[in-house]
Amino acid sequence: QVQLVESGGGLVQPGGSLRLSCVASGSFFRINAMGWYRQAPGKQRELVASMASGGSTNYADSVKGRFTISRDNGKNTVYLQMNSLKPEDTAVYYCNAHILPSGAAWEFNYWGQGTQVTVSS
């Protein structure tokens, strides 16, 4: 089985920073794309940032210039550095990865349990 374990969420004041981490573990052949989604109360889940295995990235317009996604393939880990945080960034952040499990013929879409990020004075 494959699991994604997130860490790094918490409470921060506006203008502050947080760094989220997500580690993939289990039996898998390879990890393709990895990324971060978030869901705020009363809103739909949205893509925040993603990175392909080759390093190409995508960002939501609302976080461009403030958030940075990075990836350590050797550690099967993806990070989200969040700077200049705003109250509207408050949400549950979910790690996502497209992974080909060992012995499988196709990849699956895996999700972490979510970590709460709260930006408030």
Buried (B, 14 or more C-beta within 10 A) or exposed (E): EBEBBBEBBEEBEEEEEBBBBBBBEEEBEEBEBBBBBBBBEEEEEEBBBBBBEEEEEBBBEEBEEBBBBBBEEEEBBBBBBBBEBEEEBBBBBBBBBBBBBEEEEEBEEBEBEBBEBBBEE
